[in-house]
């Protein structure tokens, strides 16, 4: 251990138990047992409404007519509890059920949160649908797929003007529409305010009493790869158990009511289960951040972080990259963000080491200590929390040990080790997809993740596991040599920082490994062509090509063989498409979808027919 000073943070799981199974199979669990947890998440809202009624549960800045945002609108636990009961009463008379759930089309918002809480109280499942399926998509195919899978009895959208086109195209006319603002010509709709004003009766108490651990809370759709997204069943047991697992792994969550400033979308498990659950379960406050880690959205995020000091801060790597850059010159941001935060936490992709180093330099200069950068592993099907690091000395790719109550099955497959999950936080399956459900679980009932892991230190299992890529992404060259995609991608992103958002590796059944680079917007600064320059001109500019020629040379010098040597590299000027499933609304790249939809580009890359292809030069292997 180094002498680096970290802000104090307790780690709940530091020891594990490993047992051997059949040849090539081992089982790993935390030494600590899972403590008792509530039977349903709605109990937590009622608890905090009684014990801390005036505390702010959720807040969001007011939307102004000119598109800007104003002061914070706050909803207390007492008010959230009252409105949840009113909305539950309104839902009970509509014949809603798992077969006819509520679909929520719009982004994170106060009405979205209250409707979700009303569903929890009524025992009616809901589904937050990815907003880009309505706002970015041009064909609405994924929105139609989601709605046909769910067959909702009620569809909610906050803003008729923004969601009207998608509603007219994809929402059946016999499905009740609820709107918070505006109207859609020719389409009857119920006002959200009308539902929220419904007088609650004893029927709400009866519905609440009927809720059990196996009651479905929500459906969360996977991002999908070459197939359409699947609806992951989320139950009260999953959510409540996962929150207890979080609190035992990260004791700081229970030390004081957490304060979050968070943009992560609620249609994803990270934002909607992990982060909203942390606030609701521990009586915290969630400030909805209407910003995003994009050039257009980052300003709002930075504004919020200058004003609201979180106790724990969650983001994806692109968000932390932008924050690290901003903190170098923004004294107010540094002072406020670092004033009481106990931990940073990233997920969704690898965090490049240069970003990590920049954050630590700023922290040490500002407060004289580093903030722990926590991370782990999980997925929609695990609630999502499954593994978490065991100490402050975290490196990119570290995952740590399983949370209490989760058993891992480590299975050797083709030179890799797949990690599988079994525990109370694991989904019972996919909604209306029995074949996909059967395929997802092995003969012992473990969920097959497709994630590969390796030991941080083979001589000390208590240090935990490291990420070793996705087994389905790995491929063989024509020589029969396996290419381990995850670790090689991480090396490319680190070598090209801060200009590489992600990389897609190519070369299946070919002689060499290639890479398609998706750049960050920061690449425009390197090109020096201005904010309005076409991206093609940016990536083909001399400074950009020179920089990435250096990156290719650097990677080649560090290579040890054909499986980890980038023999050809091309920078993509066309952003990944959400319609084609190439990217999620969190910004995560889908390797398989990119390879499928850009097959001609890949073929041209390896046929030396793609302009501006970079190859190693000089004294390289």
FENNORJO-V941289 format. One record per pair of residues at least 12 apart in sequence whose C-alpha atoms are under 6 Angstrom apart, sorted by the first residue. I is the first residue (numbers start at 1). GAP is how many residues later the second one is. If there is no record, write none. Layout:
I;GAP, I;GAP
This chain:
5;364, 6;363, 6;364, 6;365, 7;362, 7;364, 11;239, 11;379, 12;236, 12;237, 12;238, 13;236, 14;376, 15;16, 15;447, 16;13, 16;14, 16;15, 16;446, 17;12, 17;14, 24;387, 24;388, 25;385, 25;386, 26;383, 26;384, 27;381, 27;382, 28;379, 28;380, 29;373, 29;378, 30;372, 30;374, 32;372, 33;371, 34;370, 34;371, 39;174, 40;196, 44;237, 48;235, 49;28, 49;29, 53;24, 53;25, 54;22, 55;21, 56;19, 56;20, 56;229, 57;18, 57;19, 57;20, 57;228, 58;16, 58;17, 58;227, 58;228, 58;229, 59;14, 59;15, 59;228, 60;12, 60;13, 60;227, 60;228, 61;12, 83;113, 84;30, 84;33, 84;34, 85;115, 86;110, 86;112, 86;113, 86;114, 87;31, 87;108, 87;109, 88;30, 88;33, 88;34, 89;111, 89;115, 90;105, 97;27, 98;27, 100;51, 100;52, 100;53, 101;24, 101;25, 101;51, 101;52, 102;24, 102;50, 102;52, 102;53, 103;23, 103;24, 103;52, 104;23, 104;24, 104;25, 104;51, 104;52, 105;24, 105;26, 105;52, 106;25, 106;51, 106;52, 107;24, 121;87, 122;85, 125;91, 125;92, 125;93, 126;92, 127;91, 127;92, 128;139, 129;138, 130;137, 134;32, 137;442, 144;26, 153;22, 154;21, 154;22, 154;23, 155;22, 156;21, 156;22, 156;23, 157;22, 158;21, 158;22, 158;23, 159;22, 160;22, 160;23, 177;12, 178;12, 178;13, 178;14, 179;12, 179;13, 180;12, 213;23, 213;24, 214;21, 215;20, 216;18, 216;19, 217;17, 217;18, 217;19, 218;16, 219;12, 219;13, 219;14, 219;15, 220;12, 225;368, 226;367, 231;199, 231;200, 232;198, 233;194, 233;196, 233;197, 238;186, 238;187, 241;184, 242;183, 245;158, 245;159, 257;25, 257;26, 257;27, 258;26, 258;53, 259;25, 259;26, 259;51, 259;52, 260;26, 260;27, 260;50, 261;26, 261;28, 262;26, 262;27, 263;26, 269;111, 293;26, 305;32, 306;27, 306;30, 309;27, 309;28, 310;31, 311;29, 311;30, 311;31, 312;29, 312;30, 312;31, 313;31, 314;31, 314;32, 315;31, 316;30, 316;31, 316;32, 317;34, 321;34, 324;35, 343;28, 343;29, 344;29, 344;30, 345;28, 345;29, 345;30, 346;29, 352;142, 372;20, 376;12, 376;13, 376;23, 377;22, 381;45, 381;46, 382;43, 382;44, 383;42, 386;16, 386;17, 387;13, 387;14, 387;15, 387;16, 388;12, 388;13, 397;69, 397;70, 398;68, 399;66, 399;67, 400;64, 400;65, 401;63, 405;18, 406;16, 406;17, 407;14, 407;15, 408;12, 408;13, 417;35, 417;36, 418;33, 418;34, 419;32, 420;26, 420;27, 420;28, 420;29, 421;25, 421;26, 422;24, 450;20, 450;21, 451;19, 452;16, 452;17, 452;18, 452;19, 453;13, 453;14, 453;15, 454;12, 468;18, 469;17, 475;33, 476;32, 476;33, 477;31, 477;32, 477;33, 477;34, 478;31, 478;32, 478;33, 483;80, 489;14, 499;20, 499;21, 499;23, 499;24, 500;19, 500;20, 501;17, 501;18, 501;19, 502;16, 503;13, 503;14, 504;12, 504;87, 513;53, 513;54, 514;52, 514;53, 514;54, 514;55, 515;54, 516;54, 516;55, 517;54, 517;55, 518;54, 527;16, 527;17, 535;38, 536;37, 552;64, 553;63, 556;64, 557;63, 567;48, 568;46, 568;47, 569;44, 569;45, 570;43, 582;12
